[in-house]
Amino acid sequence: MAVTSSTIRSAWNTAVWSHATIQAMTTSIYNYDITQQSSKETDKFFFSQEINFFTYITTRRQVPTGGGLGANKQRMYEHDVLVRYYRQYDTTGSNFNAVIDNLESLENIVRTQLGTKWSDNVTFYRLMESGNQPELVELINQPVWLGTQLYRGIIQNAAA
């Protein structure tokens, strides 16, 4: 049976997002994009009375390998997990540095708690984008630091 995006989300929820270090950063963690269109959604932006939350989106893509015929045809699957971390702008720069530090902590938790095989769901993973300087964006008419990371889990030689 093929590993689904739901399987990957579940592994991340168990090993990463429930980790005490992440929970100390924020308990506002969403596995979908947040919109600014409704107050119901914008209330979710806050943790400890400031904008401070993670979103993560999981997607799966099938990549034909060209090997095998018929029932023996092999496939490669790529599972992307795009993480966005939003933190309210402050004049001291401490939240800018918190975005960098918290994403580095996230990277360590993924490596140590989820493991190189993401709880035996992938063959291996790569951190595709990381270490980028946080970007200043506007969210509900407030300046906010946004940091992103893209993780890619690879499943090689998956049966078609």
Residue, then its C-alpha position, 0 to 999 in steps of 0.5 A: m500500500a502506498v504511503t499517503s499524505s495522511t500517513i506523513r501528516s500523522a508521523w509528523n504530528t506524533a514525532v514532531w509537532s507534539h514534541a515538548t520543544i515545539q509545544a514550548m514555542t507555540t501550540s498553534i500548529y496547522n496542517y493547512d494554509i491559514t487565510q486572513q478572510s475571517s476572524k475565526e481564522t485570524d484568531k488562530f494566529f496568536f500564541s501568548q498574545e502575539i502572532n506565533f504559529f506554524t503551518y505545514i502542508t504535505t503533498r505527494r508526487q509520483v515520479p516514474t522511474g522507467g524501470g520494470l514492465g506491467a505489474n513489476k513497474q517501479r515508481m518513486y514517490e516524493h512527499d513534500v512537507l512545506v513548513r511556514y513559521y510566522r512570528q510577530y515583528d518586534t523592534t528589538g530583533s528578538n523575534f527575527n532571531a527566534v524564527i531562525d532558532n526555532l526553525e533550527s530546533l525543528e530541523n533537529i527534532v525532525r532528524t532525531q525524533l522522526g528519523t531519516k526514514w520518517s518513522d519508516n514511511v520513506t526511504f530517506y529525506r532531504l531538507m530542500e530549503s533551509g537557512n533562508q533569512p526570515e522575510l518580513v510580510e504583512l498579516i492582518n495589517q501587522p508586520v510578521w517574520l516568516g521563515t520557511q523550510l521544505y522537507r522532501g521524503i523519498i520512497q524509492n522502488a515503490a510498487a506501482 
